Amino acid sequence: MKYKEKLEISNDYNKNNLTVTELMKKYNRPQRTVSSILKAENQEKIKNLYENNLINLALKE
C-alpha cells in the first residue's frame, strides 16, 4: 500500500469522520490494516514520510 493511500485513509478518518467499517469498504482493506494505519503513532509517521517524499520529488524537478 502506498503512503498516499495511507494518508488518505488517515484524512478520511480524522477530517471526514468515516468509521473503520466505512474505510474498509471504501479502500477495500481488512479491518486490521485500517486499524493499524489509524494508530496515532502510525498516522504521524505516514504524514511525515509522505511530506518528506513530496519534498524530495519537488527537489528532483
Buried (B, 14 or more C-beta within 10 A) or exposed (E): EEBEEBBBBBEBBEEEEBEBEBBBEBBEBEEEBBBEBBEEEBBEEBBEEBEEEEEEEEEEE
